[in-house]
Amino acid sequence: MNCCPQERNFRLDLAKLATKLRDGARLMVGQGDYDAYVAHMRAKHEDRNVMSRAEFFRARENVRFGAGGERAFRCC
């Protein structure tokens, strides 16, 4: 019996927590969310091709570190 009806039962969802931590870590190192990218492309840009996961990763790396002689923002 619960003596305090206002008290909520908080349960720790480890899978959800792990997903949030993984996504946060990827964003910190410059990696976007591929699934969100695919959903966005299919909803907003139906006429354009969706990059594969490998192409998406390479594109994010190029934006972060620069490609083709272009320099990206770096702190050092």
C-alpha positions as CSV (number, residue, x, y, z in Angstrom):
1,M,0.0,0.0,0.0
2,N,1.3,3.4,-1.0
3,C,1.0,6.0,1.8
4,C,1.7,8.9,-0.6
5,P,-0.5,8.8,-3.7
6,Q,1.5,11.8,-5.3
7,E,4.7,9.7,-5.2
8,R,5.6,8.6,-8.6
9,N,7.2,5.2,-9.3
10,F,10.4,6.0,-11.2
11,R,11.9,3.1,-13.0
12,L,15.3,3.1,-14.6
13,D,15.1,2.2,-18.3
14,L,18.6,1.2,-19.1
15,A,18.1,0.7,-22.8
16,K,16.7,4.3,-23.2
17,L,19.5,5.7,-21.0
18,A,22.1,3.9,-23.1
19,T,20.6,5.2,-26.3
20,K,20.6,8.8,-25.0
21,L,24.2,8.5,-23.8
22,R,25.3,7.0,-27.2
23,D,23.5,9.8,-29.1
24,G,25.0,12.5,-26.9
25,A,28.5,11.1,-27.3
26,R,28.2,10.9,-31.0
27,L,27.0,14.5,-31.2
28,M,30.0,15.6,-29.0
29,V,32.4,14.1,-31.5
30,G,30.6,15.5,-34.5
31,Q,28.6,12.4,-35.6
32,G,25.0,13.0,-36.4
33,D,22.1,10.6,-36.0
34,Y,21.7,8.6,-39.2
35,D,18.2,7.4,-38.4
36,A,17.0,11.0,-37.9
37,Y,18.8,12.0,-41.1
38,V,17.0,9.3,-43.1
39,A,13.6,10.3,-41.6
40,H,14.2,13.9,-42.5
41,M,15.3,13.1,-46.0
42,R,12.3,10.9,-46.6
43,A,9.9,13.5,-45.2
44,K,11.3,16.7,-46.6
45,H,13.4,15.8,-49.6
46,E,11.7,12.9,-51.4
47,D,13.3,13.8,-54.7
48,R,16.9,13.3,-53.3
49,N,18.8,10.1,-52.7
50,V,19.5,9.1,-49.1
51,M,23.1,8.4,-48.3
52,S,24.1,5.0,-47.0
53,R,25.3,4.8,-43.4
54,A,29.0,4.8,-44.6
55,E,28.4,7.8,-46.9
56,F,26.7,9.7,-44.1
57,F,29.6,8.9,-41.7
58,R,32.2,10.1,-44.3
59,A,30.2,13.3,-45.0
60,R,30.1,14.1,-41.3
61,E,33.8,13.4,-41.0
62,N,34.5,15.8,-44.0
63,V,32.4,18.5,-42.4
64,R,34.2,18.2,-39.1
65,F,37.8,17.8,-40.3
66,G,37.6,19.4,-43.8
67,A,38.0,17.7,-47.2
68,G,39.5,18.5,-50.5
69,G,41.8,21.1,-49.2
70,E,39.1,23.0,-47.2
71,R,39.9,23.6,-43.6
72,A,37.1,22.9,-41.1
73,F,36.9,24.6,-37.7
74,R,39.4,23.3,-35.3
75,C,40.3,24.3,-31.8
76,C,44.0,23.6,-32.1
